[in-house]
Amino acid sequence: MLSRVADSLFWLGRYTERAENYSRFIDVNFNLSMDLPPGMSEQWQPLVAATGDEMQFTERYSEYTRENSIRFLAFDPENHNSILSSVTKARENARQVRESISKEVWEVLNDLYHFMNNAVKRKAWKVQDPEQFKQIKYKLQLLQGIGYDTAPRTQGWYFNKLGQFLERADKTSRILDVKYHFLLPSVEEVGSPLDFLHWNALLKSVSGFNAYKKLYGKIEPVNIVEYLVLNAYFPRSIFYCLTRAEKCLHEISDSKRGYSNPAEKAMGTLRSELEYADINDVFKYGLHEYLDQLQRRINDISSAVYEQYFKIQPNFALQAQDQ
């Protein structure tokens, strides 16, 4: 497979996953704001912080109002990670590899692209309708479902899924890290009804509330962290995502055991550490420090994938002839 095609499919997976994560985070924050106690202001700053674009936000917006935050996260073309920007980039990558995706996938993505641009024209951030984010989420889930049923399981499929799972692992770590450090106004409110609401919202933001309740019953922060970081069966846990991403790398290289390149080695090392990790050790290390380390290592894996598969290598033989 051409590196150009592989690169586009990889980023198609990342951008669509990023857009879906942003839409579900905003949707859940809308619902959370309705359940807050009287007098408690809405908290949009933590949501912006979860994206890693807090500095960019403060440079262009004066305060973390609902309108400013929604515009920045969803509809701002100058925010390169907004839903609008992610959908636009996903469509451009899909356009470059039309021969590698089904007609149905292109149609759904194209429809979403026009939906987002129409929302910008009517200044949807001023309406502040949570239903529009449900629609965005459902369109992206439809895209994933159609892709699952129509794409042949070739290298292209695995590059796309590799991008999706790396992006999902990163976003799960970020939203968990932000909840732990930014959402509570004081230490005294740990274990309070407000704390309970926030943990519920966190589970709902990753569509994990019902599955968690069946497994653990009570809302306990330690159990929630274990579920979102180390669970082997929940599709949005960090461990599950990295396990699937490692499988994608092995399918791409056709190496079923061990590792055959630096990207597989870095992925396998991190996956094995998570496989044998204990949640008590995670908290002893420090949850923020642990998640920050995970984010750096996921970024390192993405860089290793680029070096292995997407970077254009100089043709030394041709260079020698030219000399």
C-alpha positions in Angstrom: 0.0 0.0 0.0 1.2 3.5 -0.8 2.3 5.5 2.2 0.1 8.4 1.1 -3.0 6.2 1.1 -2.1 4.6 4.4 -1.5 8.0 6.0 -4.9 9.3 4.8 -6.7 6.3 6.1 -4.9 6.5 9.4 -5.9 10.2 9.8 -9.4 9.6 8.6 -9.8 7.2 11.6 -8.2 9.8 14.0 -10.2 12.8 12.9 -13.6 11.0 12.9 -12.9 9.6 16.4 -11.8 13.0 17.6 -15.0 14.6 16.3 -17.2 12.0 17.9 -15.4 12.4 21.3 -15.9 16.1 21.2 -19.6 15.8 20.3 -20.2 13.3 23.2 -18.3 15.4 25.7 -20.3 18.5 24.8 -23.6 16.6 24.9 -22.9 15.2 28.4 -21.8 18.6 29.7 -25.1 20.0 28.6 -26.9 17.4 30.5 -24.7 17.8 33.6 -25.4 21.6 33.6 -29.1 20.8 34.1 -28.4 18.7 37.2 -26.1 21.1 39.0 -27.3 22.4 42.3 -28.9 26.0 42.4 -26.2 28.6 42.3 -23.5 26.3 40.9 -22.1 27.7 37.7 -21.6 25.6 34.6 -18.0 24.3 34.2 -16.8 24.5 30.6 -13.2 25.3 31.3 -12.4 21.6 32.3 -13.8 20.5 28.9 -11.6 22.8 27.0 -8.6 21.7 29.2 -9.3 18.1 28.2 -8.6 18.9 24.6 -5.2 20.3 25.4 -6.1 23.6 23.6 -6.6 25.8 26.7 -3.9 28.2 25.7 -5.4 28.7 22.3 -8.8 29.4 23.8 -7.5 32.0 26.3 -5.7 33.8 23.5 -9.0 34.4 21.6 -11.8 34.3 24.1 -12.3 36.4 27.2 -14.1 33.9 29.4 -15.3 30.3 29.6 -19.0 30.9 28.8 -21.2 28.2 27.4 -21.4 30.1 24.1 -17.6 30.7 23.8 -16.8 27.1 24.7 -19.2 25.5 22.3 -18.1 27.8 19.5 -14.5 26.9 20.2 -14.9 23.2 20.6 -17.4 22.6 17.8 -17.6 25.3 15.2 -14.4 27.3 15.2 -12.5 26.9 12.0 -9.3 28.4 13.5 -9.3 25.7 16.2 -7.6 22.9 14.4 -9.2 20.3 16.7 -12.8 21.5 16.7 -15.5 19.2 15.4 -15.8 21.4 12.3 -12.0 21.2 11.6 -11.9 17.4 12.3 -14.8 16.7 10.0 -13.3 18.9 7.3 -9.9 17.1 7.5 -11.6 13.7 7.7 -13.5 14.5 4.5 -10.4 15.7 2.7 -8.5 12.6 3.7 -11.5 10.5 2.5 -11.5 12.4 -0.8 -7.9 11.6 -1.4 -8.6 7.8 -1.0 -12.0 7.5 -2.5 -11.0 4.3 -4.2 -10.3 2.8 -0.7 -13.6 3.6 0.9 -17.2 2.6 0.0 -19.6 5.0 -1.6 -21.8 4.8 1.4 -19.0 5.9 3.8 -18.3 8.9 1.5 -22.0 9.9 1.4 -22.4 9.9 5.2 -19.2 11.8 5.7 -20.1 14.3 3.0 -23.5 14.8 4.6 -21.9 15.5 8.0 -19.5 18.0 6.4 -22.4 20.0 5.0 -24.3 19.7 8.2 -21.4 21.3 10.1 -21.0 24.1 7.6 -24.7 24.9 7.7 -24.5 25.0 11.5 -21.7 27.6 11.2 -23.7 29.7 8.8 -26.7 29.8 11.2 -24.3 30.4 14.2 -25.5 27.3 16.0 -23.4 28.1 19.1 -25.9 30.9 19.9 -28.8 28.5 19.8 -27.1 26.1 22.2 -29.3 23.1 21.3 -27.9 19.9 22.7 -29.8 17.9 20.0 -27.4 19.0 17.3 -24.5 17.3 19.1 -26.5 14.1 19.4 -27.1 14.3 15.6 -23.3 14.8 15.0 -22.6 11.8 17.3 -25.2 9.6 15.5 -23.9 10.5 12.1 -20.3 9.6 13.1 -21.5 6.3 14.6 -23.4 5.6 11.4 -20.2 6.3 9.5 -18.3 3.8 11.7 -21.1 1.2 11.4 -21.2 1.4 7.6 -17.4 1.3 7.4 -17.4 -1.8 9.5 -19.9 -3.6 7.2 -18.5 -2.5 3.9 -14.7 -2.3 4.2 -12.5 -5.3 3.3 -10.1 -6.3 6.1 -7.0 -5.2 4.2 -4.1 -3.1 5.3 -6.2 0.0 4.7 -8.8 -1.1 7.2 -6.1 -1.7 9.8 -4.5 1.7 9.3 -7.9 3.3 9.7 -8.6 1.4 12.9 -5.1 2.0 14.2 -5.7 5.8 14.0 -9.2 5.4 15.6 -7.9 3.4 18.6 -4.9 5.6 19.3 -7.1 8.7 19.2 -9.7 7.0 21.5 -7.1 6.0 24.1 -5.7 9.5 24.2 -9.1 11.1 24.7 -10.2 8.7 27.4 -7.0 9.5 29.3 -7.5 13.3 28.9 -11.2 13.4 30.0 -10.3 11.2 33.0 -7.4 13.4 34.0 -9.4 16.5 33.8 -12.2 15.1 36.0 -9.7 14.1 38.6 -8.0 17.5 38.8 -10.3 20.3 37.6 -13.9 19.5 38.2 -14.2 19.8 42.0 -14.0 23.2 43.5 -12.6 21.9 46.8 -11.2 18.8 48.4 -14.1 18.8 50.9 -16.6 18.0 48.2 -15.0 14.7 47.3 -17.7 12.1 47.9 -20.4 14.7 47.8 -23.6 14.6 45.6 -21.8 17.0 43.2 -18.8 14.7 43.0 -21.2 11.8 42.3 -22.8 13.8 39.5 -19.4 14.5 37.9 -18.4 10.8 38.0 -21.7 9.8 36.5 -21.2 12.4 33.7 -17.7 11.0 33.1 -19.0 7.5 32.6 -21.8 8.8 30.3 -19.3 10.8 28.2 -17.7 7.5 27.2 -21.0 5.6 27.0 -19.9 3.4 29.9 -22.4 4.2 32.6 -24.7 1.1 32.3 -21.8 -1.3 31.6 -19.9 0.0 34.7 -23.0 -0.3 36.9 -23.5 -3.9 35.9 -19.9 -4.7 36.8 -19.3 -2.7 39.9 -22.7 -1.4 41.1 -21.7 1.5 43.3 -20.0 4.7 41.9 -16.5 4.5 43.3 -13.7 6.7 41.8 -11.1 3.9 42.2 -13.4 1.4 40.3 -14.1 4.0 37.6 -10.5 4.7 37.0 -9.8 0.9 36.9 -12.6 0.5 34.4 -11.5 3.3 32.1 -7.8 2.5 32.2 -7.3 -1.2 32.7 -10.5 -3.0 31.7 -9.9 -5.6 29.0 -13.4 -5.7 27.6 -14.8 -2.1 27.6 -14.2 -0.7 24.1 -13.2 2.8 25.3 -10.8 1.8 28.1 -7.2 2.7 27.4 -6.0 -0.9 27.7 -8.6 -2.2 25.3 -7.8 0.5 22.8 -4.1 -0.2 22.9 -4.7 -4.0 22.6 -6.7 -3.4 19.5 -4.2 -0.9 18.1 -1.4 -3.5 18.6 -3.4 -6.1 16.7 -3.8 -3.6 13.9 0.0 -3.1 13.7 0.6 -6.9 13.6 -2.0 -7.2 10.8 -0.3 -4.4 8.8 3.2 -6.0 9.1 1.9 -9.6 9.1 4.0 -10.3 12.2 1.9 -12.3 14.6 4.4 -12.6 17.5 6.8 -10.2 19.2 7.6 -7.1 17.2 9.1 -6.4 13.8 9.6 -2.6 14.0 10.0 0.2 16.6 6.3 1.1 16.5 5.3 -2.5 17.4 7.9 -2.6 20.1 6.7 0.6 21.7 3.1 -0.5 21.5 3.8 -4.0 22.9 5.8 -2.6 25.8 3.0 -0.2 26.8 0.2 -2.8 26.3 2.1 -5.3 28.5 2.7 -2.8 31.3 -1.1 -2.0 31.3 -2.0 -5.7 31.2 -0.1 -6.4 34.5 -0.8 -3.0 36.1 -2.7 -2.8 39.4 -5.0 0.1 40.1 -3.5 0.6 43.6 -0.1 1.0 42.0 -1.5 3.6 39.6 -2.8 5.7 42.5 0.5 5.3 44.4 2.3 6.6 41.4 -0.2 9.5 41.1 -3.1 9.4 38.7 -2.3 12.6 37.0 1.4 11.7 36.5 0.3 8.2 35.3 -2.1 9.6 32.7 0.3 12.3 31.6 2.9 9.6 31.0 0.4 7.5 29.0 -0.4 10.5 26.8 3.2 11.0 26.0 3.8 7.4 25.2 0.7 7.3 23.0 2.1 10.3 21.1 5.5 8.5 20.9 3.8 5.5 19.3 2.0 7.7 16.8 5.4 9.3 15.9 6.9 5.8 15.5 4.0 4.8 13.2 4.8 7.9 11.1 8.5 7.1 10.9 7.8 3.4 10.0 5.0 3.8 7.4 4.2 7.4 6.4 7.5 9.3 6.2 8.9 9.6 2.7 12.3 8.0 2.8 15.1 9.6 0.6 16.3 7.4 -2.2 20.0 7.2 -1.5 20.7 5.3 -4.7 19.3 8.1 -6.8 21.1 10.7 -4.8 24.4 8.8 -5.4 23.7 8.8 -9.1 23.0 12.5 -9.1 26.3 13.2 -7.5 
